[in-house]
Amino acid sequence: MAKYVYFFGGGKADGNESMKNLLGGKGANLAEMAGHAQLKLPVPPGFTITTEVCTYYYDYKKSYPKELTGQVNAALAKVEKLMGKKFGDTKNPLLLSVRSGARRSMPGMMDTVLNIGLNDDTIQGLIEKTGNPRFAYDAYRRLVMMYADVVMEKAAGIEPKNGKGIRKILDERLNEVKKAKGYTIDTDLTADDLKMLVGEFKRIVRDVLGKPFPETPMEQLWGGIGAVFMSWNGKRAIDYRRIERIPDDWGTAVNVQTMVFGNMGEGSATGVAFTRNPGTGENQFYGEYLINAQGEDVVAGIRTPSPINEYSKNDQSRHLPTLEQSFPECYGQLFKIQLALEKHYHDMQDIEFTIENGILFMLQCRVGKRNGVAAVRMATEMQKARMIDAETALMRVGPNQLVELLLPMIDPVAEKTMSPIAKGLPAGPGGASGRAVFTSEAAVEWAARGEKVILVREETSPEDVDGMHKAQAILTSKGGMTSHAALVARGWGKCCVVGCSDIEVGAKSFLTKSGVTVREGEWISLNGTKGLIYQGHLKLVDVDLEHNLAYGDLMKLCDKVRVLKIRTNADTPNDTRKAVQFGAEGIGLFRTEHMFYGEGSDKPLFLLRKMIMSGSLEERKAALAELSAFVKKDMKATMEVLHGLPITIRLLDPPLHEFVPHSEDKVAAMAQELGISVDDVKKRGESLRESNPMLGHRGVRLGVTYPEVSEMQIRAILTAAGELIKEGKKAYPEIMIPVTCTSNELANQKKLVDAVYKEVCADLGLKKIPFMFGTMIEIPRAALTADKMADVAEFFSFGTNDLTQMSFGFSRDDIGGFLPDYINGKILPADPFQTIDKDGVGELVKTGITRGRSTRPNLKVGICGEHGGDADSVKFCHSIGMNYVSCSPFRVPIARLAAAQAVVEEKMAAVKPVVKKSVKKAPVKKTIAKKKALKKVAPKKTVKKAAAKKKVAKKVTAKKTVVQKTTARKTVVKKSFAKKTAAKKAVVKKSAKKAIKKVAKKSVKKAAKKAVKKNRR
């Protein structure tokens, strides 16, 4: 019978931490905390319903396996026995919580129901047992609110009228009562207030949702279980999975656990803590708690949480008593537990705890979410402390987290000239500037128009996840460092300021204590490192990595492990200098056309236009001769910064019509310079215009039609390198021909290169100038005929931007019109221009490399499209044997990390098949088959005797070496066996098989005869 329910509690557990795929992260960790011999922590007992049930639930029209009810009842009976309470009992009731638990943490994205088991009868028993009617009715009103919201509305698929859900309606009624009685916080409500609210809430639920709140505890339990499974496919969970790339078919587990109460009075509390600071990575126990509260209160940001210790204090909580002061014994116990958990898991843990009447309980532990700054620091410090090895440290930092570390911050110079209008808690590092918006929907809408926005809320909830993701940063007026906003922002590495009590948030504006009003659409800037808010748009600058020791340590680990070289796409000395500081080992793409755009480009662009407008070869050559000096100077300056590192220079690529002047003043200036009419200039421009420039007169086609254009660039490249060599410096250019589709094009351009090379060497008095000649593979035909291309080319650089464009038939400029629908509809798994399409474009690249190296085994291969900075694409490039990837300067550290992780993942993958082979042994299947045959003719005892005799016979007949060779042949066929001994082995094995078969046959016959005689008696 399939096992769908796993029990934990009382120092025992059916599962363990390794079973996350089955039990979900939460269930696996609860089992580990409760049952592991070295832990056995005070975990309230309960049971986990596996992720397989979630899959079954959706596969079979929201039904359950027939065995589930019995297994749930059996596990519940175990919990009841351990607790000495009974679920649904009116004298001594057991109350339960029902929570989700996916394989990977999805904070707040799925639903939870607490206090299950309360009704008008069981509450009397709870009051008698606790002597605390206020607590009992507080728990009851929470159940009604949560159950109505999660089970009766959301799980039932009821759309709220006027956008106002049942939870909002009940919250409003709660606030009305508080306001009428002059209360400021929920804990001011008395037992009578709460009892009255429970009655009112039930009436509101019946009137709004059309059915009554269920009084039967078992109905509540199964309603909660179903609601958690339903929430797996709720909008916020789907949005979060899409953002985090969590597969839809994983499903969630359901954790049913004994309730322990932090809201039983001043001797009770609940909190969230981290074994290290998740914002900075500092090795300090960090967290927050609330007295007389349940867990949802801490993350919801309804009340300002207190710090667990002095280290955890901030501006908002500096005056509040710490957990260490209020509950010294519990804090001491919790401190030891957090040390034990980090030591056990070898990673920073996020832990939830509850203190019920002075007794500590552990509700959860999981690997804690952290931002990029903290991730890098934790990984390197743990590696130095020998808690983890270097490979584990590398895998602890996600490429996106490294992006966070490189995030820009507010320009310190600009910041000094401004005064902050408010201050909150620094929940997310870096700086951000954007237009203030006040709803998730507004954030999505404004971002879709290309606006940068900052989402401002009193507090965020899981419903805000889409807007939070689209926003540049998040600002909340409530909540602490463990609130929903802080947790989610930390996971995504977003700039975030929470608990900013200096602002009062309205529907479409916020007002600061100093009287400043910021309305929707107005610019604000956030310093997420210090928690400061500024009015207006402040400039952002890059961070200072030179003094970040943890970052330096991580990059050293990357460089020790990775095989793939990392280059950069850079066109100027400044960009090159920055890339080299980031660790670039050369330039993989230097675009010659860059010098015709931007600052200082007026003169070179004019000369290029003059060349384009030339009416004869002589005029064209004259213009090119003038232009050559600018091109050489530009290339030489960049090569000089590289100090001999390779630089791949792509010859002119864009169509010529892109450089033709369009404005009237520029057209007039060109006409005057050339001594022709304005109409002639316009006609020349029109003659160059193409229907489809992507497929038109560009790249190598220009070089074939106008060899003098290629010649000028080649001469500039080689002259620049030669002059540097003569100056005692190093230079190593690689001349790359773009948009090629046949080896004949390469041969045509190679003749030019060879001729120019001889002339330059002679002119400079040099015997040689080291360089390479190659091509950019960006047309499918070039990849498919790479064996011929490699006859001429010494290196390939795959231009996967254009290769993707040509393979899919998608235009990068127009893809935004339909790509979101393709991603949301799962027509495509990801944007193919961001992450390389392995099945199509990737196959072309693999084919190109294989065929190219079949002609030229030492062919150097790289990639220079945008994919060179995408972590998944970098790992793919490693797997197919590229020499290097090239990306923008800013993404060089990400590529270094991804290249190192590719090596680690490769090693991990190599280990897995070995494990599988050791489990699946061929002889086991054979033995099972023989046992089945014996069962047909003999009783069990006879079968055992026959099997025993067979084993003896094997030992006698076949020598040990023969058995080993036979087993080896069945499990693994090794190609390395020498051919000479193959025939001998075959003979030996055949005779061994015959001997074994003969003895086994006799054993079976004897066993059968004995069985027949025994049956006749």
N, C-alpha and C positions, 0 to 999 in steps of 0.2 A: 504494500500500500504506500502511495506517495506521501511524503511528509511535508506538510504545508505550514505547520506551527512549531516554533522553537521556543522553549521555555528558558527563562533566566531568573536567578534570585536565590537567596539563601546560601551563597557561596558556590552555586552550581550554575551551569549553563549548557544547553544543547549545542550552541554554536560558538564561534570565536571570530576574532578580528579578520581572519583570512576569507571569511564568507560574505564579503560585501556585495558581491553580485547577486546573492540569494537573499540575504537579510537586509540589504541596504546599509549605508554607512552607519546610521544611528543604531540599528538593531545589532550589527556586528560589534560595534563598540560597547554597547550595553552588555552584550554577552561576555565580551572580553573583560570589562571592568568587574562584572559580577562573578565570573567563573575562573579566571586565570589564577593559577596557584600563587603567583607573585603579587597579585592585586587584591582580589576578593574585597572590593570596596563596598560601602554601604549604598547599594543600588536598590531602589524600591522594586520588588519582584514584578514580573510581567511576562509577556510573550510576544513574539514577532510573527506576523503572517507574511509569508515570503513574496518576493517580487513575481514569482511564477503565478501566484493567484491573481495578481494585477493583469498579467498577460492573458490568463484564462478569462478573467472578467470581461475584457474587451473583445476577446475572440468568440465568446459564447453569450452574446447579447446581455451583458451585465448580470451574469449568474455566477455561482461559485461551484467549485468541485464538490461532489456529494460527500466526500470525507471531511470537508472543512468544519462543518458544524460540530461533529463529534470531537475533533481535535481541539477546537476552541474551548468547548465545554470541559474537556479533560485538563487543559492548561489552566483554565480559570479555577478549577477545583484545587489545583496545586497552589495557586496564588492564595486562595481562600484559606487553605490549611496553614500556609506559612504566616499569614497575617492574623489568623485567629478571627477573621471577619467573614461575612457572607455577602455576596453581591445581591442587592435587592432586599436584604433583611431589614425589618423595621426596628429591630433592637440594636443591632451592631453592624451597620451597613458598610460594605466595602465600596469605595468610589474609584473610578478608573479614568485615565486619560487615554485618548486615541490620537496618535501622531503619525505623520508620514515619515519616510526615510528612504530617499533615493540612494543610488550607489555613490553619486557625488553630491556634495552639499548644495542645496538649492534654498538658501535662507529665506523663509517667509513666503515662498512661492506656492506651497501647498497648504492644505488646511489641517487644523487641530481642533479637537473638542476636549475640554476639561470638565471634571466634576461629574462624569457620567454615572448614573445610578441614583441621583436625587429625584425625589418626587414629594408629594404632600405627606406621604406616609414615612418614607425613609428619613426625611429631614428631622422628624421627631426623635428618632434613634440617634442621629448625629448630634442633636442638641443635648440629649441626655448623656451621651458618652463624653462630649467635650465640655459641657457646661458653658457653652459659648454661643448663644443664639445669634449674635451679630455675625460671627464668622460663618455659621451655617447658612444664614440667608444671603450673605455676600456670595458664598459659593453657588447657591441656588440661582441667584439673579445672573451670575456669570454664565452658568450652564444654559439658561433660557436664551440669553443673548447670543452665545456662540452657536448653540444648536440651531436656533432659528435662522441665523445667518448662513452657516456652513452647510447644514443638512437640508433644512426645509426650503431654503431659497436657492442657493448656488447649486448644490448637487441636484436639485429638482429641476434646474434649468429655468427658473422663474425670472423673467426680466423685470426689474423694479420699475414702478410707475414714476414718471417724471425724473428718472435717474436717481431716485432716492431709495436705497435698499433698506431692508428691515433693521439692519444693524444701525444705520444712520438714524432711523426713526426712534429706536430704543435709546440710542445715545442722547438724542435731543430731549427725550422725556426725562432721562437721568439728570441732564444739565438743568432742566426746568425746575426739578425738585431741589437740586442743590442751590440754585439761584434764589428760589422762594424761601429757603430756610437759612440763607446767608452762609452756606458752606463754600469753601474754596477747593477742597480736594475730596476724592471719593471716600477716604477713611473717616471723614466727618459724619457720614451717614450713620444713623443708629440702626439697631436691629429692627425696630418698628418701621423705620423708613424703608429698609430693604425688604421687609416682609410685604409691605404695601406695594413696592415696585414689582416684586415677583408676580403678584396678582394682576397688576396692571399690564405687565409685559405679556403675560399669557393671553389676556384679552386682546391686546394689540396684535399679537401673533395670529390669533384666530381670525380677527377681522381683516388683517392685511393679506395673509397667506391663504386664508380660506380653510384651514384645518387646525386642529388643536395641537399644542405641544404634547408629545407622547409621555405618558406617565409610567409606562412599563420600562424598567431598567434594561431588560434584554433588547427591547425594541430600540432604545437609545443607543445601546452598544453596536448593534448591527447597522443602525443608521449612520453612526460615526464612522464605522469601517468602510461602508459604501461611499460615504462622502469623501474620505481620503483618497480612495481609488478614483473617484470622479475628478478630484482636484488635479490629478496627474495630467488631465487634458483640459484643465482650465486655461483661460487666456493668458494669465500672468505666468503660469508654469511653461506654457508653450513658447511665449516670448523669451523667457529666460533661457530655455533650452536652445532656442535658435541663436541667441547671443553667445552662449557658452559652448555651443556645438555639442550638446548632450543628445545622444540618440533617443528618438521617440519610443523605440521598442524596449528600452530598459525596464520601464515600469517602476513603481514604488512599492516598498514594503509598508506594512502597517504595524506600528508598535502600540500594544495595549499594556498599560503600566499602572500599578497602584498609585493613587494620588497621595502626595504628601503636600502639606499646606504651609506656605509662607505667609498666609494671611490670617493666622489664628491669634494675632495680637502682637504686642510689643516684644514678645519672646520669640517671634518667628520672622523670617526674612527670606528673600530669594535674590539670586544674582547671577551675573555672567562674568567670567574671568578668563584671562589668557596667561599662559605660562611665560610668555615674553610680550613685550609691547608690540602690538600688531601695526602700529603707526610708524615706529622708528626702528624696530628690531632689537632694541636694547634688552639685555638679559635681566629683566625685572618683572616680578609677578605684578600683574596689572588687571584691574577690574572694577566693577560697580555693583551696588546692591540696593535693595529697597526693603525697609522694615514693613511688616504687615502688608505684604503684596504677593501676587502670583506672577509667574514668569512673564506673562504677556505685558505686564505693566512696565517692566524694565526696558524691553525692546520697543514698546510703543511710544515712549517719550512723554507719557502723560504726566509723570512726576519727575522732578530732577533727582537722578540717582546719587547715592552717596558713594564715596571711594572706599575700596576694601582696605587700603593702607595709605600711608603718607605719600608714597610714590605716585599713587593714582589720583591725587588731588589736582584740581584745575581751578580756574577762576570762579566757575559756577558752584563748585562743591567744596571750596576751601574751608568754609565755616561748618561743614557737616561732619558728624562723627564717623570715624572709619569702622569697618567691620572688625578690625583688630582691636579697637577700643570697646565696641558694643558687645561683641561676642568673642572674647579672647581665646577661649578653649576651642570653639568651632573654627576660628581663623587659624589657630595653630595646626589643627587637624587638616584643614583645607590646604595649608601651605605644604605640609608633608605629602599630601595626595598629589598636588600639582607637580612636585618634584618627581614623584614616582611615575606619574603618567608621561612626563616628557622623557624620562629615562627609558621607559618601557617602549614608547612609540618612536623615539629618536626624532621627534619633531615638535614644533610648538603646538600646544593644544588649546582649543576653545572649550571651556567647561561651563556647564550650567549646574547650579546647586540650589538647594532649598534647606533652610533651617526650620524645623517644626518643633516648637516648644524647646529650643535649646539643643536639638538633635540634628546633626548634619546628614544630608542625603545627597548623593550624586545622581543627577538626572541625565546627564549626557556628557560625552567628550567627543571631539572630532578635531581633525587637523584644522587649525585656525586660518581663516582668511587673513591675508596680509597684503599690503601694498608693495610696490617694487622696491622701494628703499629698504623696507623691513625684510623682504624676501632675500635680497642680496646679502644683507648683514647677517641674518640668521644662518643662511647656508654656509657662508665662509667661516663664521665664528664656530659653528658646530663642527665643521670639518677640521678646523685648527684644534678644537678640543677633543678630537677623535671620537666624537659621538657618531659621526657618519664619515664615509669615505669620499674621495674626490668625485667619483662618478655620481654618487647620490647627491652631493652638493650641487653638481651641474644640473641634475634633473629637478632640483627643488625650485629653480627659478624659471618661470614661464617667459618665453620671448616677449609677450605683452607686458609682463611685469618689468622687464628691462626697459621697455618703451617708457614706462612710468618714471623710471629713474632718470631718463633723459628728458623728461617733460620740462618745458620752459617754466620760468618763474617770473613774477612781476619784476620789472627792471628796478633794482635797488635805488638807482639815481632818481627815477621818476617817483618812486614810492616815498622818498625823503621829502618831496615837495608837497605831499598830500597828507591829510589827516584822516584816519579811518572814521567812518560814520557809525560803525558798530563793531563789536568783537564777540566771537563765539568760540567753540571748541575746534581745534585743528584736526579734523577727522581724515582728511585726504591731502597729500602733499602737492607741491607745485602751485602755480598760479593759473588764473583763468579770467577771461574778460568776455562779457556777453550781455545780451539784452535780457532784462528780467521778464520771466513769464511765471504764471502762477498756477497752471494746471499741466498735467501730463499731456493732455490733448493739445494744448497750446504749444508745448515744447516740440511735439512731433510735427505740428503744422508749420511752425516758424522754421524749424530745422530743414524741412522739406523745401523751403524757399531759399535755402542756402544761408540762413541767418545763424549766427552763433548765439546761443541762449544759455542762461543760467536759471535753473528751476528753483523757485522760491516757494517753500511750503511751511506750514506750521510743523508738520511732521510728515514723512512719507509713509506710504503703505505699499504692500506688494502690487496693488493696482497701478502704481505709478511707474512700474519698472520700465515700460517702453519710453516714456518721457525722460526718465533718469538716464537712460542709455543714450538718448539723442542729445542731451544737454552737455555743455562743456564742463559744467560744475553744478553742485547742489548746495543750497543754503536752507537750513531749517531753523525755526525759532525755538523748537522744543527738541528734547531727546539728548541722550548722552553719547559717549564714545562707543557704546554697544547698541545703539539704536539701529533701527532698520536702515536708515539713510547711511549711517556710518559704515555698517556692515557691507551693504551692497556696493557703495562707492569704493570701499577698500578693496573689494574683490575685483573691481574693474579698473582700479587705479585712477579714479576720477578725483579731481580737486573737490573738496567738500568741507563745509563749515556747518556744524550742528549746534543745537542748544544755544542759539544766539538770542538770548532773552532781551537784548537791546532793541529788538525790532518787534513790531506788532503786525502780523500778516493779515491783509484783507483779501477780498475777492480778486482785485486787479491792481493792488499796490501794497507797499509796506511802509510803515511809519517808524522812524527811529526815536529813541528817547530824547535825542537832541532836537527833534522837530523836523528832521529831513524826511520828505516823502519821495519815494521812488515808485513810479508808475510803470505799468506794463509797456515794454518796448524800450525803456530807458536803459542806458549802459551802466553796469556795475562791474567791479573787479574784485576778485577774491584772492587772498593769500592763504592758501590751504595749509601751509606749514605753520603759520602763526595764528590762524583763525581770524584774520582781519578782513573787513569789508570796506571797499572804497566806492565812492560815487564817481561815475565816468569810466572812460575807456583808457586803461593804463597799458603801456607797452609791455610785452613779454620778452624775456631774453633767455638764452640757453643756460643750463646749470653748470656749475664748476665741478667737473669730474676729477680734476687733478688731485684734489684734496680728499676725495672719497676713497678711503683705504679699502673698504669692502669691495667696491667696484673693481679696483685694481687687482685685488686678490682673485676675484671671480674670472677676470679676463686672463690672468696667468694660468688658471686651471683650464680654461677653454683652449688656450694656445698649446698647452701640453698634450691635450687629448685629440684635438681635431686634426684631420688629414687635409680637408679642403682649404685652399687658399682663399682669402677674402680681398677683393679689390673694390674700387669705388667708381661710380659714374661721376666724373668731375670735369669741368671745362675751364676753370680759372685757378690761378695759384692759391687764392684764398680758400676756395672749396677743397683743393687738394691738400693744403696744409691742415685743414680741419679734419679731413678724412684720415690722414696719416696719424694725427693725434688720437683718433678713434681706433687706430690699429689697422688701417688699410695697407695692403702689401703691393700696391700699384694701382694703376687706373685701368679698368676694364672697358671703359667707353669714354673717349674724349671726342666731343662733337665739334667738328670744324665750323659748323654754321653758327655756333653760339656767339661768335665775335661780331655777328651782324645784328645782334639784338641788345637792348639795354644800354647801360651807361658806357660812354666812350665809343659807341658803335657807329656814330654818324659818318666818319670818314671811310672806314672799311666798307660800310653798307653802300655808300655812294659809289665807291670804286667797283663794287660787285654789280650794282645796277648799271654802271657805265659799261661793264663787260657784257652784261646781258643785252643791252641796247645796241651794242656794236653792230655795224653793218657789214664788217668784213673781218677776215681772219687777222689781218694786221692790227686793226683797231682792238680786237678782242685780246690779242697778245699784249698789246701796249697797256691795256687796263689791268691785265693779270700781272704784268711785271710790277706795276705800282702797288697792287694788292699784296703781292708776295711778301713784301717787307713786313706788313702788319701780321700776316699769318705766321711767318717765321718767329717774329718777336713773341707772339702769344704762346706758341708751342714751346719755345725755348724757356720762357719764364716758368711754365708749368713743369717741364722736365727737370729744371734745376731744383725745384722743391722736392722732387721725388728721390734725388740722390742715387740714381741708377736703378730704381725700381721700375718694372716694365710699365709702359703706357701704350694702350691700344687706341690708335687714332683712326676714327672712321672718316673716310673722305666724304665730301659734300653729298648730302642725302636728299634734302627736300627738293620738290619741283621748283624750277626757276621762277615761275609766275608768282610764288609766294614773296619774292623779293622785289617785285615790280612796284613802283610808287603808285599810290591811289589818290592821295590828297592833291588838291590843285596846286598848292605852293611847291610841293616836292616834284610834281610833274613838270611845272614851269622851270624849276631849277635844273632839272635833268635836261630839258630841251635846250636851255641856254648853254649849258656846259658842252653838250654834244653838237651844238650848232644846227639843230633840227627843230621842226615845229612841234607844238604841243600835241597836235593830232597824230604826228608820226610816233611820238612816245606812247600815246594811248593805243594806237594800232598795234605797236610791237607787243604791248602788254596783253592785248586781246588775243594775239596770235599764239601766245604761250599758254593761254588758259586751257585747261583740260576738263573733260567730262568727269573723269575719275582720277584725280591726282595720285591717289594711293596706288593705282595700277599704271600710272603714266610715265612721263619722261623724267625719271629721277634716279638717284643712286648710280650704279655702274653704267646705266644707260647714258647718263650725261658724259661719263668718261669715255665711252665708246664713240659717241657722236662728236664730243668736243674734247679730244685727247689733251689739248693744251690746258684744260681746266684741271684734269688729274695731274698732269705734269707739274703745274705750278705748286700744287699741294705737296706732292711727293718731294719736290726739290726743297720746299720749305721745311719739311719734316727732317730730311736727311741732313740738310745744312745746319739746322738748329742742333741736332745731335752731334754732328761733327765739330761744330764750334765749341760745344761744351767739353768734348773729349780733348780738344786742343788746349782748353783752359785747365786741364787736369781734373776734370769732373767726370762723372759717369752719366751715361744716358743709354736707354734701351727702348727705342720705339718699335711698335708693331703696327704695320700699315694694314688697315682693314678695308676691304672693298665691300660696300653694302648692296643689298637688293639683288644678289646674283641668283641665277637659276640654271646656269650651265657652266661647265668648266672652260668652255671656249671664251666666255667673258673674262674669266680669271687669267687665262693665257694671254689674252689681248692686253690686259692691264699690267701683267707681269713683265712683258717686254718693255713697257714704258719705265717701270721701276728699275729694271736692270740697266737700261740705257742712262737714266738719270743718276743712278748710284755710281756708275763709272765716272760720269762727269763731275759729280760732287767730290768724290774721293780725289780726283785729279786736281780740282780747283783748290781744295783745302790741304793737299799734300799728305793725305792719309792713306795708309795701306788698306784699312777696312773700317767700316762703321757697323757695329753689330746691330742687326735689326731682323725682324721676321715679317713674312708676307702671309696674309690670311684673308678670310672672308667672314661676313656675317651671314649666318644661316637663318633666314626669316621667311623663306618661301618654301612650301611643302616639297616642291620638286627638287630643291637643293638638298633637302634632308634625304630624300629617296635616292638621289644620285650622288650621295656623299663620297662613295668610293672613287668616283671620277673627279669630284671636286678636290679631294685630297691628293690627287696627282700633282696639283699646282699649289694648293694652300698648305702652309705649315701649321696653321691653327684655325680652329673654328670658334666663333663666338655666336651663340644662339640668341637671336633677337626675338625673344618670345612674345613681346608685345605684338609685333606684326605677324608672327607665326600663329598666334592665337586668333588674331583678326582674320587672317586668310583661311584658317582651318574651320572656324565657326561661321564665317561670313557675317560677323558682328563688327560694327563700327564702334570704336572706343568712345567716339564723340556722341553717339546717339543711343548707346546701350541703356542709359538711365530711364528711357521711356518704357522699357519692358522688363529689365532685369529684376526689379523688386518682385514682380509677379512670378518670374521664373524661380526665384529663391523661395518665396513664400509657398508657392505651389509645388515645391520639391521637384520641379522639372530639371533644375540644376542644383547640385549640392552647395555650390559657392560661386562667387564671381570669378570667372576664368581669367580675368585680367589681374586679379589679386593673388590667387592661388593656382598654380599650374594644373591644367587638366591632364591628369596622368594617363587616362585611358585614350585620349586622342592626341593632343599636342605632345604629351609626354612620350607617347609611342614613337612619334616622329623624331623627337630628340634622341631617344634611345637608338632608333634605327640609324640616324645620322652618325652617331658616335661609333656604333658597331661597324658600319660600312666604311666610315672614314678611316678607322684604325685598321681595317683589313688591308687597306692600301698603304697607310703610313702608321705603323704601330706606335710611334712616339708623338702622334698628333696631339697638340695641346688643345684642350677644350674648355670653354667657359660659357657663362650666360651673362647677358648684360641688360635684359629686360627688367621691368619692375619686379618680376618674380624673384630676382636675386636678393631682395630684402625681406621676402616672406619666409617665415620659419619652415612651414611645411614644404614649400618649394625648394628651399636650401637642402633639406633632408633628402628630398627626391634627387637633387643634383648629386649629392654624395653617393646615393645608392647606385647610380648609373655610371659612376666613375669619372665625373668631371674633375678637372684640375682646379678650377676656381669658380666662384660666383662674384658678380659685381653689382653693387647697389649704391643708393645715394649715401653721402657721407654719414648722415644721421643714423642710418640703419646698419652701419658696419658692425657695431657691437652686437646687434641682434643676430646678424649673420654668423658672427664668431661663436656665439652661444649655440645657435641652431646647428652649426657644423659639428661642434663638440658633442651635442646631444645625439646627433645622428650616429656617431661612433658608439656611444653608450647603448643606444637602442638596438644597434646592429648586434652588439655583444649579447644583449638580453634576448634578442630573437634567436640567436644561434644556440642558446642554452635550451630553449623551450622544446624543440624537436627531440632532443636527447631524452628529456624527461618523459615525453610521450612514448618513445620507443621502449623505455624501460618498464613502462606500465603495461603496454600491449605486447605480451610475449606470445609468440606463435604456439609453443607447446601447450599453453593453457587452454586454447581453443580445442586442440586435439584431444586433450585429456577429458574435457567436458563432453565432447562428442562420444568418446568411448564409454564414459560413465552412463550417458543416456542409453546407449546400446545395451549395456549390462542391466540397466533397470528393467528393460523389457523382458528379460529371461530369468532374473534372479532377485531375491529379496535383498534389502539393504546390507545386511551383515555379510552375505555372500559376495556382494559387489565389493565391499571393503577388502575382504580377503583376496579377491582376485586382483584388485588394484595393488595391494601390498606385494603379492607374488610377482606381478608385472614389474614393479620397481626393482625387486631383487634380481629378476631375470635380466633386467637392463644392466645392472651393475656387473653381473657375471659375464654376460655375453659381449657387451661393448666396452672397450677400454675407455678410460676417462677422456683421453684426447679425442676419440671418435665422437663421444657425446658432445664435447665442447664444440667440435667442428660442425656437428649436426645442428646444434642450437644456434651457432653463429650463422649457419646457412639459412636457417628459418627466420631469424630476426633481422640480420643485416648482411647484405651482399657487398663485400669489399672489393673494389676494383683493383686494389693494389696487390692482390694475390699474384704470385709469380705464375706465368704460363706453364713453366716446366712441371710444376707439381700439380697442376689442375687435373690431369688425367688420373694420377695416383689417388688423389683425394676422392674423385668420383667413384673409383672402384671400392675404396675403403668405405665410403658412405653407403654405397649400394649394399655391400655385404652386411654392414651394421644394421641397415634398415631391415634386411631380410631376417637377420637374427632376432631383432626386437619384435618384428611382426609374427614370427614363428612362435616365440615364447608367449606373446600376448594372446595369440590364437588358442594355444593350448590352455592357457589360464581361463579364457572365456568359456571354452568347451567344458572344462572341469567344473567351473562354477555353475554352468547351466545344468549339467548332470546332477550335481548335488541339490540344486534348487528343485528340479523335477522330482527327485526321490523324496525330498522333504515335504513337498506339496502333496505327494501321493499318500504319505503317512497320515 
